[in-house]
Amino acid sequence: MYEECGVFALYGNGLIENPAEYAYLALYALQHRGQQSCGIAVSNGGVIEAVKGMGLVSEVFTEDVLASFGGQNVAAHVLYSDKSANDVQAAQPIVMRYGKGRLCVAHNGSLVNSHELRNLLAQNGAMFRSNSDAELIAQIVAKERMFSPSIEEAVKLTCENIKGSYAMVVMSPNKIIGARDPHGIRPLVVGKMPEGCYVMASETCALNAIGAEFVRDVEPGEIVIIDEDGFRSFYKPEGCKKKICIFEYIYFARPDSIMDGVSIHESRVRAGRLLARQHPVEADMVIGVPDSGLDAATGYARESGIPFGMGFVRNNYVGRTFIKPTQEQRASSVGIKLNVLAETVKGKRIVMVDDSIVRGTTCADIIRLLKNAGATEVHVRICSPTLHYPCYYGTDIPTREELTSNRHSVEELCKIIGADSLGFLDVNSLGELIGSCDKCYCDACFTGDYPVE
């Protein structure tokens, strides 16, 4: 229930000398989606081999490791997961040998019926090395492939059995299959390389990193194929209701990505503008908490007329506190993650814009840093609504008991974190972030309205 990952795949078809090098660059661009483990699997048309490890992309894939790869096609993954913390067996892509050869799976999301499916497979003799959904999906694809005419048909049958969120790539020795759940909760895009071959990735920023041209998003419920004949759609069901995770726009995605036709940067600027209208305040300076709070802070400043300033210097070598596995790790990284620019905040009334408040401890620490640096007032504006429900679709949002908005009112929370005022984005205005009056997004962590039972 706690995964938040990034996937990538490239079908080189002999046109690219070392596709693993492109996978490396793409994973670098997707590093924000997972900092716990990473992996690259390469196919040479018959054998699929993978290198995986715990840590950042630059730590696992040295020049020597990249030089050792060959092959024509590649699938790759970055992982963040609470449920498989420090478990290299759960690192993806998952490579499997079965009766008809080899396949590998790289998956972003979380299945809500994994326990039921895992037990069913185990009763029929399947053995698992990890508790990752990717391994479960690989087992089901392998089982279905034994009685199916093609790998794409096996993936289709698998998608009919799994429930929850998934944006995944399945690589056989000679094909790459992409699939997105019927609600499109997690993103998946297709791009084209100058050499003529095709790629898939979680975000368009990965396409930019390797010089690929954006082709289109994989539609909710759609299954696509990349092989020697190029890129095509294999299956697209009717009546799928898009429910992409709204947190992709608020926090997860990189601001230079385009997701389902919407600029992440522009959606965050809109959030800031909305906050300025919903929660105005008299102040001298607007600052954003790096990185996802910066765009919203720009929007708040533009709408309010209050000057925007750089209030923090961020240490880019410290991972995100929200996706640290334990509270102790989160707390220890806050102090070295941000340093306040005292010249910006000293003697000023500050509006501090951030993306969310989960437990409240990080926000309290940042406010303390600002006031120690001489800020006379700190007014906190959050460009998401109050969090009330856990996520079952791949976001690290904890239990209801841990979520501070379930234990305290906004007024109480304002006092606890030491802010002079506190305002959250109105949940009814979330659609304006993506320019849609139709509720084509999942906001279950705010409302409890889950698109998949």
C-alpha positions as CSV (number, residue, x, y, z in Angstrom):
1,M,0.0,0.0,0.0
2,Y,3.0,2.3,0.2
3,E,4.6,2.3,-3.2
4,E,5.4,5.3,-5.4
5,C,7.5,4.4,-8.3
6,G,8.7,5.2,-11.8
7,V,8.9,3.0,-14.9
8,F,10.6,3.2,-18.2
9,A,11.0,0.9,-21.3
10,L,12.7,1.3,-24.7
11,Y,12.4,-1.0,-27.7
12,G,15.7,-0.5,-29.5
13,N,15.3,-3.1,-32.3
14,G,19.0,-2.9,-33.0
15,L,18.8,0.9,-33.8
16,I,20.5,1.9,-30.5
17,E,23.8,0.5,-29.5
18,N,23.4,0.4,-25.7
19,P,19.8,1.0,-24.6
20,A,20.7,0.6,-20.9
21,E,22.5,4.0,-21.1
22,Y,19.2,5.6,-22.2
23,A,17.4,3.8,-19.3
24,Y,20.0,5.2,-16.9
25,L,19.3,8.8,-18.1
26,A,15.5,8.2,-17.9
27,L,15.8,6.8,-14.4
28,Y,17.8,9.8,-13.4
29,A,14.9,12.0,-14.6
30,L,12.5,9.8,-12.6
31,Q,14.6,9.6,-9.4
32,H,12.1,11.8,-7.6
33,R,9.5,9.0,-7.9
34,G,11.6,6.5,-5.9
35,Q,14.9,6.7,-4.1
36,Q,15.1,3.3,-2.3
37,S,16.1,0.9,-5.1
38,C,16.4,0.8,-8.9
39,G,16.9,-1.7,-11.7
40,I,17.5,-2.1,-15.4
41,A,16.6,-5.3,-17.4
42,V,17.9,-5.8,-20.9
43,S,16.7,-8.3,-23.6
44,N,18.9,-9.5,-26.4
45,G,16.1,-11.1,-28.2
46,G,16.2,-14.4,-26.3
47,V,17.6,-13.8,-22.8
48,I,16.5,-11.1,-20.3
49,E,19.0,-10.2,-17.6
50,A,18.8,-7.5,-14.9
51,V,21.0,-5.5,-12.6
52,K,19.2,-4.2,-9.5
53,G,20.3,-2.7,-6.2
54,M,19.4,-0.6,-3.2
55,G,20.1,3.1,-3.4
56,L,20.1,5.9,-6.0
57,V,20.5,5.4,-9.7
58,S,24.0,6.9,-9.6
59,E,25.0,4.6,-6.8
60,V,23.8,1.3,-8.4
61,F,24.8,2.0,-12.1
62,T,28.4,2.9,-12.4
63,E,30.2,3.3,-15.7
64,D,31.5,-0.2,-15.5
65,V,28.0,-1.6,-14.9
66,L,26.5,0.3,-17.8
67,A,29.3,-0.8,-20.1
68,S,28.5,-4.4,-19.3
69,F,25.0,-4.2,-20.8
70,G,24.3,-5.1,-24.3
71,G,20.9,-6.1,-25.8
72,Q,18.3,-4.4,-27.9
73,N,15.4,-3.6,-25.5
74,V,15.3,-2.4,-22.0
75,A,12.9,-2.0,-19.0
76,A,13.8,-0.1,-15.9
77,H,12.4,1.1,-12.6
78,V,12.9,3.2,-9.5
79,L,11.2,2.2,-6.3
80,Y,10.0,3.7,-3.1
81,S,8.2,1.2,-0.8
82,D,7.5,0.9,2.9
83,K,6.3,-2.7,2.7
84,S,9.6,-3.9,1.1
85,A,12.0,-1.6,2.7
86,N,15.7,-2.7,2.3
87,D,14.5,-5.8,0.4
88,V,16.6,-6.2,-2.8
89,Q,14.3,-9.0,-3.9
90,A,11.5,-6.5,-4.3
91,A,13.6,-4.2,-6.4
92,Q,12.3,-4.0,-10.0
93,P,12.1,-5.0,-12.8
94,I,11.1,-8.5,-11.8
95,V,12.6,-11.0,-14.2
96,M,11.0,-14.5,-14.4
97,R,11.8,-17.7,-16.2
98,Y,8.8,-19.9,-17.0
99,G,7.7,-22.6,-19.4
100,K,7.7,-20.4,-22.5
101,G,10.8,-18.4,-21.9
102,R,11.5,-15.2,-19.9
103,L,9.6,-12.0,-19.1
104,C,10.0,-9.0,-16.9
105,V,7.6,-6.6,-15.2
106,A,8.1,-3.0,-13.9
107,H,5.1,-1.6,-12.1
108,N,3.9,1.6,-10.5
109,G,0.9,1.5,-8.3
110,S,-0.7,-0.9,-5.8
111,L,-3.2,-3.7,-6.2
112,V,-6.1,-4.0,-3.7
113,N,-6.7,-7.7,-4.3
114,S,-3.1,-8.8,-4.1
115,H,-3.6,-10.8,-1.0
116,E,-6.4,-12.9,-2.6
117,L,-4.5,-13.4,-5.8
118,R,-1.3,-14.3,-4.0
119,N,-3.0,-16.9,-1.9
120,L,-4.7,-18.4,-4.9
121,L,-1.4,-18.8,-6.8
122,A,0.4,-20.2,-3.7
123,Q,-2.3,-22.9,-3.4
124,N,-1.4,-23.9,-6.9
125,G,2.3,-24.1,-6.2
126,A,3.6,-20.7,-7.0
127,M,6.5,-19.4,-4.9
128,F,7.3,-15.8,-4.1
129,R,10.6,-14.1,-3.2
130,S,9.0,-10.8,-2.1
131,N,5.7,-9.2,-1.3
132,S,5.9,-6.8,-4.3
133,D,2.9,-6.5,-6.6
134,A,5.3,-6.6,-9.6
135,E,6.2,-10.2,-8.8
136,L,2.6,-11.1,-8.3
137,I,1.8,-9.6,-11.8
138,A,4.7,-11.5,-13.3
139,Q,3.4,-14.8,-11.9
140,I,-0.1,-14.2,-13.3
141,V,1.3,-13.1,-16.8
142,A,3.5,-16.2,-16.9
143,K,0.5,-18.5,-15.9
144,E,-1.8,-16.9,-18.5
145,R,0.9,-17.0,-21.2
146,M,1.0,-20.8,-21.0
147,F,-2.5,-21.0,-22.5
148,S,-2.5,-17.8,-24.6
149,P,-1.4,-17.2,-28.2
150,S,0.7,-14.1,-27.3
151,I,2.2,-12.2,-24.4
152,E,-0.1,-9.3,-25.1
153,E,-3.1,-11.6,-24.7
154,A,-1.7,-12.9,-21.4
155,V,-1.3,-9.3,-20.2
156,K,-4.9,-8.6,-21.2
157,L,-6.1,-11.6,-19.2
158,T,-3.9,-10.5,-16.3
159,C,-5.5,-7.0,-16.3
160,E,-8.9,-8.6,-16.1
161,N,-7.9,-10.2,-12.8
162,I,-5.9,-7.5,-11.0
163,K,-7.7,-4.6,-9.3
164,G,-6.3,-1.3,-8.0
165,S,-3.8,1.0,-9.7
166,Y,-1.1,0.0,-12.2
167,A,0.9,1.7,-14.9
168,M,3.3,-1.1,-16.0
169,V,5.5,-2.4,-18.7
170,V,5.9,-6.1,-19.4
171,M,8.9,-7.1,-21.6
172,S,9.3,-10.4,-23.4
173,P,12.4,-11.1,-25.4
174,N,10.9,-9.5,-28.5
175,K,8.1,-7.2,-27.3
176,I,7.3,-4.5,-24.8
177,I,3.7,-4.2,-23.5
178,G,2.4,-1.2,-21.6
179,A,-0.8,-1.2,-19.6
180,R,-2.7,1.3,-17.5
181,D,-5.5,0.5,-15.0
182,P,-9.1,1.3,-16.1
183,H,-9.1,4.6,-14.1
184,G,-5.6,5.7,-15.2
185,I,-4.7,6.4,-11.5
186,R,-1.0,6.2,-12.3
187,P,0.5,7.9,-15.4
188,L,2.1,6.3,-18.4
189,V,3.3,8.0,-21.6
190,V,4.7,6.9,-25.0
191,G,7.5,8.7,-26.8
192,K,9.5,8.3,-30.1
193,M,13.3,8.4,-30.4
194,P,15.0,10.2,-33.3
195,E,16.2,6.8,-34.5
196,G,12.6,5.8,-34.9
197,C,12.2,3.4,-32.0
198,Y,9.6,3.9,-29.2
199,V,9.8,4.3,-25.5
200,M,7.4,4.3,-22.5
201,A,7.8,6.2,-19.2
202,S,5.9,7.3,-16.1
203,E,6.5,11.0,-17.0
204,T,7.4,13.1,-20.0
205,C,10.5,14.5,-18.2
206,A,12.0,11.1,-18.8
207,L,11.4,11.5,-22.5
208,N,13.0,14.9,-22.5
209,A,16.1,13.4,-20.8
210,I,16.8,11.1,-23.7
211,G,15.7,13.3,-26.5
212,A,12.5,11.4,-27.2
213,E,9.4,13.2,-28.7
214,F,6.1,12.8,-26.8
215,V,3.6,10.8,-28.8
216,R,0.7,10.4,-26.4
217,D,-0.5,9.2,-23.0
218,V,-1.6,5.5,-22.6
219,E,-5.3,5.8,-22.0
220,P,-7.0,4.4,-18.9
221,G,-7.6,0.7,-19.4
222,E,-5.5,0.6,-22.6
223,I,-2.9,-2.0,-23.5
224,V,-0.2,-1.0,-26.0
225,I,2.5,-2.8,-27.8
226,I,6.0,-1.9,-29.1
227,D,7.7,-4.4,-31.3
228,E,9.4,-4.7,-34.7
229,D,6.3,-3.3,-36.3
230,G,6.4,-0.1,-34.2
231,F,3.9,1.2,-31.7
232,R,0.2,0.4,-31.7
233,S,-2.8,0.0,-29.4
234,F,-3.8,-3.6,-28.7
235,Y,-6.8,-3.2,-26.4
236,K,-8.9,-0.3,-25.3
237,P,-12.1,-0.9,-23.3
238,E,-15.1,1.3,-23.5
239,G,-16.5,3.4,-20.7
240,C,-13.3,3.8,-18.6
241,K,-13.7,6.8,-16.2
242,K,-10.4,8.6,-15.7
243,K,-9.4,9.1,-12.1
244,I,-5.7,10.1,-12.1
245,C,-4.2,10.7,-8.7
246,I,-4.5,14.4,-7.9
247,F,-1.4,14.1,-5.8
248,E,0.6,13.6,-9.0
249,Y,-0.2,17.3,-9.8
250,I,0.2,18.5,-6.2
251,Y,3.4,16.8,-5.3
252,F,4.8,13.7,-7.0
253,A,5.4,14.7,-10.6
254,R,8.3,16.9,-11.7
255,P,7.1,20.4,-12.6
256,D,8.5,20.1,-16.2
257,S,6.3,17.1,-16.9
258,I,3.0,17.1,-18.9
259,M,0.5,14.6,-17.5
260,D,-2.7,13.7,-19.4
261,G,-2.4,17.0,-21.3
262,V,-1.9,19.2,-18.2
263,S,1.3,21.0,-17.3
264,I,2.4,20.1,-13.8
265,H,4.0,23.6,-13.4
266,E,0.8,25.4,-14.5
267,S,-1.4,23.2,-12.2
268,R,0.7,24.2,-9.2
269,V,0.7,27.9,-10.2
270,R,-3.1,27.6,-10.3
271,A,-3.2,26.1,-6.9
272,G,-1.3,29.1,-5.5
273,R,-3.6,31.5,-7.2
274,L,-6.6,29.7,-5.7
275,L,-5.0,29.8,-2.2
276,A,-4.5,33.5,-2.5
277,R,-8.2,34.0,-3.2
278,Q,-9.4,31.5,-0.6
279,H,-7.0,32.5,2.2
280,P,-5.8,36.1,1.7
281,V,-3.5,37.7,4.3
282,E,-1.5,40.9,4.8
283,A,2.2,40.0,4.5
284,D,5.5,41.3,3.1
285,M,6.9,38.2,1.2
286,V,5.7,34.9,-0.3
287,I,8.1,32.0,-0.2
288,G,7.7,28.4,-1.2
289,V,9.1,25.2,0.4
290,P,11.3,23.5,-2.3
291,D,10.6,21.9,-4.6
292,S,6.9,21.4,-5.1
293,G,5.8,24.5,-3.1
294,L,7.8,26.9,-5.3
295,D,5.4,27.0,-8.3
296,A,2.4,27.4,-6.0
297,A,4.1,30.2,-4.1
298,T,4.7,31.9,-7.5
299,G,1.0,31.7,-8.2
300,Y,0.1,33.0,-4.7
301,A,2.4,36.0,-5.2
302,R,1.0,36.8,-8.6
303,E,-2.6,36.7,-7.4
304,S,-2.1,38.5,-4.1
305,G,0.4,41.1,-5.3
306,I,2.8,40.2,-2.5
307,P,6.4,39.9,-3.7
308,F,7.8,36.5,-4.2
309,G,11.2,35.7,-2.6
310,M,13.6,32.8,-2.2
311,G,13.3,31.8,1.4
312,F,15.3,28.6,1.4
313,V,18.4,27.0,0.0
314,R,17.7,23.3,-0.6
315,N,20.4,20.6,-0.3
316,N,19.6,18.5,-3.4
317,Y,21.5,15.5,-2.0
318,V,18.9,14.9,0.7
319,G,15.9,12.8,-0.3
320,R,12.3,13.8,0.2
321,T,11.1,13.7,3.8
322,F,7.6,12.6,2.9
323,I,8.9,9.4,1.2
324,K,11.3,8.4,4.0
325,P,10.3,5.0,5.5
326,T,10.4,6.0,9.2
327,Q,9.5,9.1,11.2
328,E,13.1,9.1,12.6
329,Q,14.5,9.3,9.1
330,R,12.1,12.0,8.1
331,A,13.0,14.1,11.2
332,S,16.7,13.7,10.8
333,S,16.7,14.9,7.2
334,V,14.7,18.1,7.7
335,G,17.5,20.0,9.4
336,I,20.0,19.4,6.7
337,K,17.5,19.5,3.8
338,L,16.7,23.2,4.1
339,N,18.5,26.3,5.2
340,V,16.7,29.6,5.5
341,L,18.0,32.7,3.7
342,A,17.8,35.1,6.6
343,E,18.3,38.1,4.4
344,T,14.9,37.3,2.7
345,V,12.8,36.7,5.8
346,K,14.3,38.8,8.6
347,G,11.9,41.4,10.0
348,K,9.1,40.3,7.5
349,R,5.7,38.8,7.6
350,I,6.0,35.7,5.6
351,V,3.5,33.6,3.6
352,M,5.0,30.1,3.4
353,V,3.5,27.9,0.7
354,D,3.8,24.1,0.9
355,D,2.2,21.1,-0.8
356,S,0.7,19.2,2.1
357,I,0.6,18.5,5.8
358,V,0.7,14.8,6.6
359,R,1.9,14.4,10.2
360,G,2.7,18.1,10.8
361,T,6.2,17.6,12.2
362,T,8.1,18.7,9.1
363,C,6.0,21.9,8.8
364,A,6.6,22.8,12.5
365,D,10.3,22.4,12.0
366,I,10.4,24.7,9.0
367,I,8.3,27.3,10.7
368,R,10.7,27.2,13.7
369,L,13.6,27.7,11.2
370,L,11.9,30.8,9.7
371,K,11.2,32.4,13.1
372,N,14.7,31.7,14.3
373,A,16.0,33.5,11.2
374,G,14.0,36.6,12.2
375,A,10.6,36.2,10.5
376,T,8.0,38.2,12.5
377,E,5.0,36.2,11.3
378,V,4.7,33.0,9.3
379,H,1.3,32.4,7.6
380,V,1.2,28.9,6.2
381,R,-0.8,28.1,3.0
382,I,-1.1,24.5,1.8
383,C,-1.9,23.8,-1.9
384,S,-3.9,20.7,-1.1
385,P,-6.9,20.0,1.2
386,T,-6.6,18.4,4.6
387,L,-5.7,14.7,4.4
388,H,-8.1,12.3,6.1
389,Y,-7.9,8.9,4.5
390,P,-5.1,6.4,3.6
391,C,-4.3,5.7,0.0
392,Y,-4.5,2.1,-1.3
393,Y,-3.3,3.0,-4.8
394,G,0.4,3.6,-4.4
395,T,0.9,6.8,-2.3
396,D,2.7,6.8,1.0
397,I,-0.2,8.2,3.1
398,P,-0.4,6.6,6.5
399,T,-3.3,5.4,8.6
400,R,-6.1,7.7,9.7
401,E,-4.8,7.8,13.2
402,E,-1.4,9.1,12.0
403,L,-2.9,11.9,9.9
404,T,-2.8,15.0,11.9
405,S,-6.0,16.5,10.3
406,N,-8.0,13.6,11.8
407,R,-6.8,14.5,15.3
408,H,-6.9,18.3,15.2
409,S,-9.0,21.1,13.7
410,V,-7.3,23.6,11.4
411,E,-7.2,26.1,14.3
412,E,-5.6,23.5,16.6
413,L,-3.1,22.5,14.0
414,C,-2.2,26.1,13.4
415,K,-1.2,26.4,17.1
416,I,0.6,23.1,17.2
417,I,2.9,23.9,14.2
418,G,3.5,27.4,15.5
419,A,2.0,29.3,12.5
420,D,0.3,32.7,12.7
421,S,-2.4,31.5,10.4
422,L,-3.1,28.3,8.4
423,G,-5.1,27.8,5.2
424,F,-5.7,24.7,3.0
425,L,-7.0,24.5,-0.5
426,D,-10.7,24.0,-0.7
427,V,-11.4,20.4,-1.8
428,N,-14.1,21.5,-4.2
429,S,-11.6,23.5,-6.2
430,L,-9.2,20.6,-7.0
431,G,-10.7,20.3,-10.5
432,E,-9.4,23.8,-11.3
433,L,-5.8,22.5,-10.9
434,I,-6.2,20.5,-14.0
435,G,-8.8,22.7,-15.8
436,S,-11.6,20.2,-15.5
437,C,-15.1,20.7,-14.2
438,D,-15.6,16.9,-14.5
439,K,-14.2,15.0,-11.6
440,C,-11.6,13.0,-13.7
441,Y,-9.2,12.6,-10.7
442,C,-8.9,10.6,-7.6
443,D,-9.2,12.6,-4.3
444,A,-9.8,9.7,-2.0
445,C,-7.1,10.7,0.5
446,F,-9.1,13.9,1.1
447,T,-12.7,12.7,0.7
448,G,-12.7,8.9,1.2
449,D,-14.3,8.5,-2.3
450,Y,-12.3,5.5,-3.6
451,P,-12.7,4.8,-7.3
452,V,-11.8,1.1,-6.8
453,E,-13.5,-0.8,-3.9
